[in-house]
Amino acid sequence: MPCTTVLVGKKASLNGSTIIARQEDYGQALNPQRFVLVTPDQQPREYTSKTTGFKCTLPDNPLRYTSDPDADPSFGIFGAAGINEANVAMTATETSTTNSRILGLDPYNEESGIGEEDFVTLVLPYIHSAREGVQRLGQLLAEVGTYESNGIAFSDQDEVWYVETIGGHHWAAIKVPDDSYVVAPNRFNITDFNFNSADTMASPDLQTLIEKNHLNPDQKGYNLRHIFGSSTMQDARYNNPRTWYVQKIFGGAPMTDPTSMDQPFFCHPDHLIAVEDIKQVLSSHYQNTVYDPYGGASGKQFRPIALNRNLELHILEIRAHVPASLAATHWLAFGPNTFNAVVPFYANVLSTPAPYEKTSRQYDPTNMYWLTNTLAALGDRRYQAVAGKVEAFEQTVVAKCRHLQLQADQRARFQENIPAYLTEVNNKIRDLLVRNI
């Protein structure tokens, strides 16, 4: 299930926000998605995974949170991402790679472990900071393990953290420096790791595990990508070019070959990063390079970032310089990113707009998921003819949405019931998008 993650610290963003973003992709073109608000009464108390035999009793005090689950719950919730009422955001997961050395020592728990299906439901409703999210997830991984390799991100108004699972029961997490950004494709991504830093967390025995089992190939330090990651042809052609392209656009990284295995993890951007910049790179297909599948000389050589298997894109922004009741913005777009527009939904609401919440499992263009996929299917057939119109549509929609958000920010202080007011604003954003399609 290939995805691409972008993380931005508060001093690297244009408006001082922390931002975590991920496009959720799938192994085939269609897997209908929803955008929902999970209230405490809807959060399960007795949880059972559908991927494994994992079962648990959850705490009785969940927070309200937004979520982007599958429309068909037959195989599990797959909450994907959301922001809770404490203004803590989570995205899960970036499917990643590993190697046989660590899996030989700490195999996956395929019988009763947890994974992408479960993470958001088990963690997001019970945390009040990004660090607390890392700690709760780490405790679960240590206790019950996982059946796959994944990257998970958390943010609050001050911090952004990235967690990577290691083997079946180990993990490592690192705080993204405030002045930095990260791009993470489907590989193990964390590089230099200081076990004694206040800005890292890990399984208590992880350093001992490395030393005892002679896992470190480097003479100095701990590069976790070298220790626990892979270095394969798939990385070279499928993963690394995505990192190369985003770092090429945002800057702050050495000029490398797209297939390079040693691309940096943290980078300092050449310019402050806006939500529109993140949408641009997550909509990219190596434009203005020979690797563009829409006309480049070597267009089929690398896997692009935007492709017809994009399910949804979330950009979770915890804004600065606004009251806490307005800070959480769950930007969202369904379908292939080359042909859609991402819009800013407030997270502090009572419900989500019906065309996003009530996605049907079968084709229905009155649902936003199916409507955007229909437009993408038409656009993909005649990309050169529609590219300019798509760009104009996206700029128009986002500009009008930003104006609505600005007005709402100013008027919210006069409202007795802010969540009810923001719910109405989100419905206006929905109507605006539909009118401009």
C-alpha positions in Angstrom: 0.0 0.0 0.0 2.4 2.7 -1.2 2.1 6.2 0.3 4.3 9.4 0.5 4.6 11.4 3.7 5.7 15.1 4.2 6.4 16.6 7.6 7.1 20.3 8.3 8.3 21.9 11.6 6.7 25.1 12.8 9.7 27.3 11.8 9.9 25.8 8.4 6.2 26.5 7.6 5.0 29.8 6.1 2.6 30.6 8.9 4.2 28.9 11.9 2.0 25.9 11.8 3.1 22.3 12.3 2.1 20.2 9.4 2.0 16.4 8.8 0.7 15.2 5.4 0.4 11.9 3.6 -1.3 10.7 0.5 -2.9 7.3 1.0 -2.4 5.0 -1.9 -3.7 1.5 -2.6 -2.6 -1.6 -4.6 -5.4 -1.0 -7.1 -7.2 2.1 -8.4 -10.3 2.2 -6.2 -11.0 1.7 -2.5 -13.7 4.2 -1.5 -12.8 6.5 1.4 -14.8 8.6 3.9 -14.2 11.6 6.1 -15.9 11.2 9.5 -16.0 12.6 13.0 -15.8 9.9 15.6 -17.5 11.0 18.8 -16.8 9.3 22.2 -20.0 7.3 22.0 -18.9 5.9 18.6 -15.4 4.9 19.8 -15.3 1.1 20.5 -14.6 0.0 24.1 -14.0 -3.7 23.1 -11.8 -3.6 20.1 -11.1 -6.6 17.8 -8.7 -6.4 14.8 -9.9 -8.0 11.6 -6.4 -8.6 10.3 -5.1 -10.6 13.3 -6.5 -12.1 16.5 -5.7 -8.9 18.5 -8.3 -7.9 21.1 -8.3 -5.3 23.8 -10.4 -3.2 26.1 -10.0 0.5 25.4 -10.1 3.3 28.0 -13.4 4.9 28.9 -12.4 8.5 28.2 -11.8 8.8 24.4 -11.5 12.2 22.8 -13.5 13.3 19.7 -11.5 13.1 16.5 -11.7 13.3 12.7 -10.7 10.3 10.6 -10.4 9.1 7.0 -11.5 5.5 7.1 -12.3 3.0 4.4 -16.0 3.1 3.3 -16.1 -0.7 3.4 -15.3 -1.8 7.0 -15.2 -5.4 6.1 -11.4 -5.6 6.5 -11.1 -3.1 9.4 -11.4 0.6 10.1 -8.1 1.8 8.6 -8.6 5.3 10.1 -5.6 6.7 8.2 -5.4 10.1 9.8 -7.1 12.6 12.0 -7.0 15.4 14.6 -8.5 15.0 18.1 -10.1 17.6 20.2 -6.8 18.3 22.1 -5.4 19.5 18.7 -3.1 16.5 18.3 -2.8 15.1 14.8 -1.8 11.6 13.7 -1.2 9.9 10.3 -0.8 6.2 10.0 0.8 4.7 8.1 3.7 5.0 5.7 4.3 1.4 4.7 8.1 0.8 4.9 10.9 -1.6 4.1 13.2 -3.5 6.4 15.8 -6.3 6.2 16.2 -9.9 7.1 18.7 -9.3 9.9 16.2 -7.6 12.2 13.3 -9.8 11.1 15.5 -12.8 12.0 15.9 -11.5 15.5 12.5 -10.0 16.0 9.9 -11.6 13.7 6.6 -9.9 12.9 3.7 -11.0 15.2 1.3 -12.1 12.4 -1.0 -13.9 14.8 -2.0 -11.2 17.2 -0.1 -8.0 16.3 -1.5 -4.6 15.3 -0.9 -2.5 12.2 -2.3 0.1 9.9 -5.8 -1.2 10.4 -5.6 -0.4 14.1 -3.2 2.4 14.9 -5.4 5.5 14.7 -8.3 3.9 16.6 -6.1 2.6 19.3 -4.0 5.8 19.8 -5.4 9.1 18.6 -8.5 9.3 20.9 -6.3 8.9 24.1 -3.4 11.4 23.6 -2.9 15.0 24.5 0.4 15.8 22.8 2.6 14.4 20.0 5.1 13.0 22.5 2.3 11.2 24.3 1.2 9.7 21.0 4.7 8.3 20.5 4.7 6.9 24.0 1.3 5.2 23.7 2.1 3.7 20.3 5.5 2.5 21.6 4.0 0.8 24.6 1.5 -1.0 22.3 4.2 -2.1 19.9 6.3 -3.5 22.8 3.4 -5.3 24.4 1.6 -6.9 21.4 3.9 -6.2 18.4 3.1 -5.6 14.8 2.7 -7.6 11.6 4.3 -5.1 9.2 6.8 -2.3 8.9 5.4 1.2 9.1 6.1 4.9 9.7 3.7 7.0 11.8 3.6 10.7 12.4 2.2 12.8 15.3 2.0 16.6 15.7 0.7 19.2 18.1 1.0 23.0 18.0 4.7 22.8 18.9 6.2 19.5 17.8 6.3 17.0 14.9 7.4 13.4 15.6 8.1 10.5 13.3 7.9 6.9 14.5 9.2 3.8 12.6 8.4 0.2 13.6 11.5 -2.1 13.8 10.9 -5.8 13.5 7.9 -7.2 15.3 8.2 -5.4 18.7 10.8 -2.6 18.5 10.5 1.0 17.4 12.3 4.3 17.2 11.0 7.9 17.1 12.6 11.3 16.4 11.4 14.8 16.7 11.5 16.8 13.4 13.6 20.0 14.1 11.4 23.0 14.0 13.3 24.5 11.0 13.2 21.3 9.0 11.0 19.2 6.7 11.0 15.5 6.0 9.8 13.5 2.9 9.3 9.8 3.6 8.5 7.3 0.9 8.0 3.5 1.4 11.3 2.7 2.9 12.9 2.9 6.4 13.7 6.6 6.6 15.3 7.7 9.9 19.0 8.2 9.6 21.3 9.6 12.3 20.0 8.7 15.8 21.2 9.8 19.2 19.9 7.5 21.9 20.8 10.1 24.6 18.9 13.0 23.0 15.7 14.5 24.5 14.4 14.6 20.9 14.5 10.9 20.4 12.6 7.9 21.9 13.0 4.2 21.3 12.4 0.7 22.6 14.4 0.6 25.9 16.6 -2.3 24.6 17.1 -1.1 21.0 20.7 0.1 21.4 21.6 -3.1 23.3 19.9 -5.1 20.5 22.0 -3.4 17.9 25.3 -3.9 19.8 24.7 -7.4 21.0 23.8 -8.7 17.6 26.4 -6.7 15.6 23.8 -5.0 13.4 25.5 -1.6 12.9 27.5 -1.5 9.5 28.9 2.0 10.3 32.2 2.7 12.1 30.6 5.6 14.0 27.2 6.6 15.2 23.8 5.0 14.6 22.2 5.4 11.1 19.0 3.5 11.6 18.3 3.4 7.9 21.6 1.5 7.4 20.9 -0.7 10.4 17.2 -1.6 9.9 16.4 -0.5 6.4 16.8 -2.0 2.9 18.9 -1.1 -0.1 17.2 -2.8 -3.0 16.4 -2.2 -6.7 12.8 -1.4 -5.6 14.1 1.4 -3.3 16.2 2.8 -6.1 13.4 2.9 -8.6 10.2 3.0 -6.5 11.1 5.0 -3.4 14.2 7.1 -3.7 13.1 9.2 -6.8 10.1 10.5 -4.8 12.4 11.8 -2.1 14.8 13.2 -4.7 12.0 15.2 -6.4 10.5 16.8 -3.3 14.0 17.7 -2.0 14.7 19.2 -5.5 11.6 21.4 -5.2 11.9 22.4 -1.5 15.7 22.5 -1.4 18.1 22.1 1.4 19.6 18.8 0.2 22.6 17.9 -1.9 22.0 17.3 -5.6 21.9 13.6 -6.0 20.9 11.0 -8.5 17.2 10.1 -8.2 18.2 6.5 -7.3 20.6 7.5 -4.5 20.4 5.4 -1.3 21.8 8.2 0.9 19.3 11.0 0.6 19.1 13.0 3.9 16.2 12.6 6.3 16.0 16.2 7.7 16.3 19.1 5.3 16.2 22.9 5.7 14.0 24.3 3.0 15.1 27.1 0.7 11.8 28.9 1.4 9.1 28.6 4.0 6.6 25.9 3.1 2.9 26.5 2.6 0.1 24.0 2.4 -0.1 24.7 -1.3 3.6 23.7 -1.7 2.9 20.4 0.0 -0.1 19.8 -2.3 2.1 20.6 -5.3 4.8 18.1 -4.5 2.2 15.4 -3.6 0.5 16.0 -6.9 3.7 15.7 -8.8 4.8 13.2 -11.5 8.3 14.6 -12.0 7.2 17.6 -14.1 9.9 19.3 -16.0 12.1 16.3 -15.9 12.7 13.5 -18.4 11.0 11.1 -15.9 7.5 12.6 -16.3 5.1 9.8 -17.5 3.0 12.4 -19.2 5.7 13.0 -21.8 9.2 12.8 -20.4 11.8 10.8 -22.4 12.2 8.3 -19.6 8.7 8.6 -18.2 8.1 5.0 -17.2 11.3 4.6 -15.4 10.3 5.7 -11.9 7.1 5.5 -9.8 5.6 9.0 -9.6 4.2 10.5 -6.4 0.7 11.2 -7.9 -0.8 8.3 -9.7 -4.2 6.7 -10.3 -3.9 4.7 -7.1 -4.1 7.8 -4.8 -7.1 7.3 -2.5 -7.0 10.4 -0.4 -4.6 13.2 0.6 -4.7 14.7 4.1 -2.7 17.7 5.2 -3.1 18.1 9.0 -2.3 21.6 10.0 -2.2 22.8 13.7 -2.2 26.5 13.1 -0.4 29.2 15.2 -1.7 32.7 15.9 -5.3 31.6 16.2 -7.3 30.4 19.3 -7.1 26.7 20.1 -10.7 26.2 19.1 -9.8 27.2 15.5 -6.3 25.8 15.2 -6.9 22.3 13.9 -7.4 22.1 10.1 -7.9 18.8 8.3 -7.1 19.6 4.7 -8.5 16.8 2.5 -8.8 15.7 -1.1 -10.0 12.4 -2.6 -8.7 10.6 -5.6 -5.6 11.1 -7.8 -3.8 14.2 -6.7 -2.9 15.4 -10.2 -6.6 16.2 -10.8 -8.1 17.3 -7.4 -8.1 20.2 -5.0 -7.4 20.0 -1.3 -9.7 22.0 0.9 -9.5 23.1 4.6 -12.0 21.5 6.9 -12.1 22.6 10.5 -11.6 19.7 12.9 -13.4 21.2 15.9 -16.9 20.3 14.6 -20.0 18.3 15.3 -20.1 16.4 12.0 -18.5 16.2 8.6 -20.1 17.2 5.3 -22.4 14.5 4.0 -20.8 14.0 0.5 -17.6 13.2 2.3 -19.0 11.2 5.2 -21.6 9.0 3.4 -19.3 7.5 0.7 -21.0 4.5 -0.9 -19.2 1.3 -1.6 -20.5 1.3 -5.2 -20.2 4.1 -7.8 -22.2 7.2 -7.0 -21.0 10.5 -8.3 -23.0 12.4 -5.6 -20.3 11.2 -3.2 -17.1 13.4 -3.3 -14.8 10.3 -3.5 -16.5 9.0 -6.7 -17.0 12.4 -8.2 -13.3 13.3 -8.0 -12.2 9.9 -9.3 -14.6 10.3 -12.2 -12.9 13.7 -13.1 -9.5 12.1 -12.7 -10.3 9.3 -15.1 -11.4 11.8 -17.7 -8.4 14.0 -17.1 -5.9 11.2 -17.3 -7.0 10.4 -20.8 -6.3 13.9 -22.1 -3.7 15.3 -19.6 -2.1 17.8 -21.9 -5.5 19.3 -22.9 -6.8 19.7 -19.3 -3.6 20.4 -17.3 -4.1 24.1 -17.4 -7.8 23.9 -16.5 -7.0 21.7 -13.5 -4.4 24.2 -12.2 -6.8 27.1 -12.6 -9.6 25.1 -10.8 -7.3 24.2 -7.9 -6.1 27.8 -7.4 -9.7 29.1 -7.6 -11.1 26.6 -5.1 -8.2 27.0 -2.6 -8.3 30.8 -2.8 -12.1 30.9 -2.1 -11.7 28.3 0.7 -9.0 30.4 2.3 -11.2 33.4 2.2 -14.0 31.5 3.9 -11.6 30.4 6.5 -10.3 33.9 7.1 -13.9 35.1 7.6 -14.7 32.2 9.9 -11.6 32.9 12.0 -12.8 36.5 12.4 -16.4 35.8 13.2 -15.9 32.7 15.4 -15.3 34.9 18.5 -18.9 36.1 18.3 -20.3 32.6 18.3 -21.8 30.9 21.3 -21.3 27.4 20.0 -18.0 27.4 18.0 -18.2 23.7 16.9 -21.7 24.2 15.5 -20.5 27.3 13.7 -17.5 25.6 12.2 -19.7 22.7 11.1 -21.7 25.2 9.1 -18.5 26.7 7.6 -17.3 23.2 6.5 -20.6 22.7 4.7 -20.0 26.0 2.9 -16.6 24.8 1.9 -18.2 21.6 0.5 -20.7 23.7 -1.4 -18.0 25.9 -2.8 -16.0 22.9 -4.1 -19.1 21.3 -5.7 -20.0 24.6 -7.5 -16.6 25.0 -9.0 -16.2 21.4 -10.3 
